Amino acid sequence: MSAEMTAVRVPQGAARAPGRSVFEGESLSHLTGLALTASAGRPVFADDRWFLDVTGAPRSTRRTQKTFDFSLITNPRWRPVAKEMVVALMAPGHQAVASLPHAFRSPFKVVSANHLHQHLVSWLNFLTARGVRALGEVTQDDCDAYRLDRSTRRRGQGTVSATAMTRRLAPVLYVAFYGELFSTDAYPPGFLPWNGRPLKDVAQDDDAPAGSITPPVPETVFQPLLAAALYVTRTLGPLVEKEWATVCRTAAESPSLTAQRRGNLGPQALAAMTGEIDRYVRTGTPLPRLAEHHIRTRRSRGWSEHDPVLEVNLAPPWPVRR
C-alpha cells in the first residue's frame, strides 16, 4: 500500500455523534410510496439489504437492479448515510427531505436510485481504502483522486465517457447536498466538492477522458450509407406511402379477409384452395375456428354478426403462390 494510502488524517470538522435516523423504524413502502410485490417481502429502513420489486415494473428489469445491498460498504458507520441518501432521492416529499435546500424535488425511480447506490458504495469504499475513517476528514484531494481513479478504469477497450463519468461522480457531490439529513456522519461544515462546479464540467477536465468513445465513421462508409438512406426516404418513401394508403383504403372498404384476397391468388394457389375446401366438404370436417380475441377484433372492424365466416380462420393451410 502506498504512503498516500496510509497517511495520517487531520479531521477538517468535528466528527458527528451517531444519532437516530429520521427514517428509523419505517417500512420502505411507507417511506417511498412504492407498491411492492409480495416477493419483495416487507423491507424496512434498518435492513442492510433491500429488494424493491415494484408492482407493474417492466419485466425486463433485472433482479440486481431492484436489490440494494448496503452491507457492501466496508465502514459500517456509513451504511446509514447511504440508506438515508437513497430514501431521500426516492422520497423528496418527506418532511425531513423537503426542507433541504439542495435536495432533488423529483423522485428517483428504483433503477435510477440503484445506479446511484452502486456508485455511492464505490465512493465510500474508495475513501476507506485511502485511510479515511470519517466523512469529516474528506478533502478536495480525495475527490480529485477518485475522479482520476474512475476515469482511468476501462471497460473492454474503450475509455470512460463524460456521461458515464458524471454518473460515477454524482454521489461525491450528493453527500454534500444531503449532509444535514445524515444521522451518523457528514462532510466538514461548508465543504462542497469541486466548489459546486457542474459535474459535467468536472467530468470533462483534461485528465479525464471526455466525449464519445466510438470513433467516427470513415467517409468511405458514411457517404454510400447516406446516399442509400436518402434514396430510401426521398425516392422509395413516397411510393411506399402511396401503396400503403391504397392497402388501408381497401381494407376499410372490404373488412372481410376473403374480399381482400379475392383476385390475388394465382392459378396454383386457387387450385390448392379449391382442393382443400373440397376435402373439408367430403370428410365433413368443420372449418377451423378463430380464437375469441380475433373474433372480437373482426367485430370491432365492422364484420357483421350474420357473416357466415365471422368465426372461421381464413389463414390458408395450403401453399400460397401468386
C-alpha positions, 0 to 999 in steps of 0.5 A, spaced: 500 500 500 502 506 498 504 512 503 498 516 500 494 510 502 496 510 509 497 517 511 495 520 517 488 524 517 487 531 520 479 531 521 477 538 517 470 538 522 468 535 528 466 528 527 458 527 528 455 523 534 451 517 531 444 519 532 437 516 530 435 516 523 429 520 521 427 514 517 428 509 523 423 504 524 419 505 517 417 500 512 420 502 505 413 502 502 411 507 507 417 511 506 417 511 498 410 510 496 412 504 492 407 498 491 411 492 492 410 485 490 409 480 495 416 477 493 419 483 495 417 481 502 416 487 507 423 491 507 424 496 512 429 502 513 434 498 518 435 492 513 442 492 510 439 489 504 433 491 500 429 488 494 424 493 491 420 489 486 415 494 484 408 492 482 407 493 474 415 494 473 417 492 466 419 485 466 425 486 463 428 489 469 433 485 472 433 482 479 440 486 481 437 492 479 431 492 484 436 489 490 440 494 494 445 491 498 448 496 503 452 491 507 457 492 501 460 498 504 466 496 508 465 502 514 459 500 517 458 507 520 456 509 513 451 504 511 446 509 514 448 515 510 447 511 504 440 508 506 438 515 508 441 518 501 437 513 497 430 514 501 431 521 500 432 521 492 426 516 492 422 520 497 423 528 496 416 529 499 418 527 506 418 532 511 425 531 513 427 531 505 423 537 503 426 542 507 433 541 504 435 546 500 439 542 495 435 536 495 432 533 488 424 535 488 423 529 483 423 522 485 428 517 483 425 511 480 428 504 483 433 503 477 435 510 477 436 510 485 440 503 484 445 506 479 446 511 484 447 506 490 452 502 486 456 508 485 455 511 492 458 504 495 464 505 490 465 512 493 465 510 500 469 504 499 474 508 495 475 513 501 476 507 506 481 504 502 485 511 502 485 511 510 479 515 511 475 513 517 470 519 517 466 523 512 469 529 516 476 528 514 474 528 506 478 533 502 478 536 495 484 531 494 480 525 495 475 527 490 480 529 485 483 522 486 477 518 485 475 522 479 482 520 476 481 513 479 474 512 475 476 515 469 482 511 468 478 504 469 476 501 462 471 497 460 473 492 454 477 497 450 474 503 450 475 509 455 470 512 460 465 517 457 463 524 460 456 521 461 458 515 464 463 519 468 458 524 471 454 518 473 460 515 477 461 522 480 454 524 482 454 521 489 461 525 491 457 531 490 450 528 493 453 527 500 454 534 500 447 536 498 444 531 503 449 532 509 444 535 514 439 529 513 445 524 515 444 521 522 451 518 523 456 522 519 457 528 514 462 532 510 466 538 514 461 544 515 461 548 508 465 543 504 462 542 497 466 538 492 469 541 486 466 548 489 459 546 486 462 546 479 457 542 474 459 535 474 459 535 467 464 540 467 468 536 472 467 530 468 470 533 462 477 536 465 483 534 461 485 528 465 479 525 464 477 522 458 471 526 455 466 525 449 464 519 445 468 513 445 466 510 438 470 513 433 467 516 427 465 513 421 470 513 415 467 517 409 468 511 405 462 508 409 458 514 411 457 517 404 454 510 400 450 509 407 447 516 406 446 516 399 442 509 400 438 512 406 436 518 402 434 514 396 430 510 401 426 516 404 426 521 398 425 516 392 422 509 395 418 513 401 413 516 397 411 510 393 411 506 399 406 511 402 402 511 396 401 503 396 400 503 403 394 508 403 391 504 397 392 497 402 388 501 408 383 504 403 381 497 401 381 494 407 376 499 410 372 498 404 372 490 404 373 488 412 372 481 410 379 477 409 376 473 403 374 480 399 381 482 400 384 476 397 379 475 392 383 476 385 390 475 388 391 468 388 394 465 382 392 459 378 396 454 383 394 457 389 386 457 387 387 450 385 390 448 392 384 452 395 379 449 391 382 442 393 382 443 400 375 446 401 373 440 397 376 435 402 373 439 408 366 438 404 367 430 403 370 428 410 365 433 413 370 436 417 368 443 420 372 449 418 377 451 423 375 456 428 378 463 430 380 464 437 375 469 441 380 475 441 380 475 433 373 474 433 372 480 437 377 484 433 373 482 426 367 485 430 370 491 432 372 492 424 365 492 422 364 484 420 357 483 421 354 478 426 350 474 420 357 473 416 357 466 415 365 466 416 365 471 422 368 465 426 372 461 421 380 462 420 381 464 413 389 463 414 390 458 408 393 451 410 395 450 403 401 453 399 400 460 397 403 462 390 401 468 386 
